[in-house]
C-alpha cells in the first residue's frame, strides 16, 4: 500500500469560492496597514481666531498664552495647533489650555477631511 500512495500525486487547487475570501482578506490587511494611525505633530497651541499664532491684532492679553485663552473663552474660538504651515483643530478642547502659546508635540490621528487631530496626548517641547 505504501507503494500505491507514493505513486499517487495529490494536488490541491483552491476553487473559486476559496480564492475570494483569500483575496478579500489580503485587501483588508493592506487597507488596515495603509490606514492613518497615530502620528506626532509639533507646533504652537493657539486659537482659531489667531490661527497662525500672531496675536498682535487681537491682543486680548499681555501674552500670546493669555490672548489664546481669552479668545477661546470670550469669543468661542477653538484651540488649534499651528505647525508653521498648517492649522489643525484639536479634538480635545480642555487639555490645550495649559499649553496655550507654547510649542508642543501632539500625538494622535489626523482626520484629513476636517484637519482635526484626534488627540491622545500633548507634551511640551523642551
C-alpha positions as CSV (number, residue, x, y, z in Angstrom):
1,X,0.0,0.0,0.0
2,X,2.9,2.4,0.7
3,X,3.9,1.9,-2.9
4,X,0.5,2.9,-4.1
5,X,0.4,6.1,-2.0
6,X,3.8,7.1,-3.2
7,X,2.7,6.8,-6.8
8,X,-0.4,8.9,-6.4
9,X,0.1,12.6,-6.6
10,X,-2.2,14.8,-4.6
11,X,-2.6,18.2,-5.9
12,X,-4.7,20.8,-4.1
13,X,-6.2,23.6,-6.2
14,X,-8.4,26.0,-4.4
15,X,-11.7,26.5,-6.1
16,X,-13.2,29.9,-6.9
17,X,-15.0,30.0,-3.5
18,X,-11.7,29.7,-1.7
19,X,-10.0,32.3,-3.7
20,X,-12.4,35.2,-3.0
21,X,-12.1,35.1,0.8
22,X,-8.3,34.9,0.5
23,X,-8.2,38.0,-1.8
24,X,-10.7,39.9,0.4
25,X,-8.6,39.1,3.5
26,X,-5.4,40.3,1.8
27,X,-7.1,43.5,0.7
28,X,-8.4,44.1,4.3
29,X,-4.8,43.7,5.6
30,X,-3.4,46.1,3.1
31,X,-6.2,48.6,3.8
32,X,-5.5,48.5,7.6
33,X,-1.8,48.8,7.1
34,X,-2.3,51.9,4.9
35,X,-4.8,53.5,7.2
36,X,-3.5,56.6,9.0
37,X,-2.6,55.8,12.6
38,X,-1.2,57.7,15.4
39,X,1.3,60.4,14.4
40,X,3.2,63.2,16.2
41,X,2.6,66.8,15.3
42,X,4.8,69.6,16.6
43,X,3.7,73.2,16.7
44,X,2.3,76.1,18.7
45,X,-1.1,75.8,20.6
46,X,-3.0,78.8,19.6
47,X,-6.7,79.7,18.8
48,X,-8.7,79.6,15.6
49,X,-9.1,83.4,15.6
50,X,-5.3,83.9,15.6
51,X,-4.6,80.6,13.9
52,X,-1.0,81.5,12.8
53,X,-0.1,82.5,16.3
54,X,0.1,86.2,15.5
55,X,-1.9,87.8,18.4
56,X,-0.8,91.4,17.6
57,X,-4.1,92.4,16.1
58,X,-6.3,90.9,18.9
59,X,-4.1,91.3,21.9
60,X,-6.7,90.0,24.3
61,X,-4.0,89.8,27.0
62,X,-0.4,90.8,27.5
63,X,1.0,87.4,26.3
64,X,0.2,85.1,23.5
65,X,-1.0,82.5,26.0
66,X,-3.4,84.9,27.7
67,X,-4.7,86.1,24.3
68,X,-5.3,82.5,23.2
69,X,-7.2,81.6,26.3
70,X,-9.2,84.8,26.2
71,X,-10.2,84.2,22.5
72,X,-11.4,80.7,23.4
73,X,-13.3,81.8,26.5
74,X,-14.7,85.1,25.4
75,X,-15.1,84.7,21.6
76,X,-15.8,80.9,21.2
77,X,-12.6,80.3,19.3
78,X,-11.2,76.7,19.3
79,X,-7.7,75.6,20.4
80,X,-5.7,74.7,17.3
81,X,-2.1,73.6,16.6
82,X,-0.1,75.7,14.1
83,X,3.0,73.9,12.8
84,X,4.3,76.8,10.7
85,X,2.4,75.8,7.6
86,X,-0.9,74.1,8.5
87,X,-3.5,74.8,11.2
88,X,-5.1,71.7,12.8
89,X,-8.2,71.8,15.1
90,X,-7.6,69.8,18.3
91,X,-10.4,67.4,19.3
92,X,-9.6,67.9,23.0
93,X,-10.5,71.4,23.9
94,X,-9.7,71.1,27.6
95,X,-6.0,69.9,27.8
96,X,-4.6,72.5,25.4
97,X,-5.4,75.4,27.8
98,X,-2.3,74.7,29.9
99,X,-0.2,74.7,26.8
100,X,-1.6,77.9,25.2
101,X,1.0,79.9,23.4
102,X,3.6,77.1,23.8
103,X,5.4,74.7,21.5
104,X,4.1,71.2,21.9
105,X,4.0,67.7,20.4
106,X,0.6,66.3,20.0
107,X,0.2,62.6,19.5
108,X,-3.0,61.5,17.7
109,X,-4.6,60.6,14.4
110,X,-5.5,63.2,11.8
111,X,-8.8,63.4,10.1
112,X,-7.6,64.9,6.8
113,X,-11.1,66.0,5.7
114,X,-11.7,68.2,8.7
115,X,-8.0,68.9,9.6
116,X,-8.7,67.7,13.1
117,X,-6.2,65.9,15.2
118,X,-7.9,63.4,17.5
119,X,-5.7,64.0,20.5
120,X,-4.2,61.1,22.5
121,X,-1.6,63.2,24.3
122,X,0.0,66.7,24.4
123,X,3.5,67.3,25.8
124,X,5.5,70.5,25.9
125,X,8.6,70.7,23.7
126,X,11.8,71.3,25.8
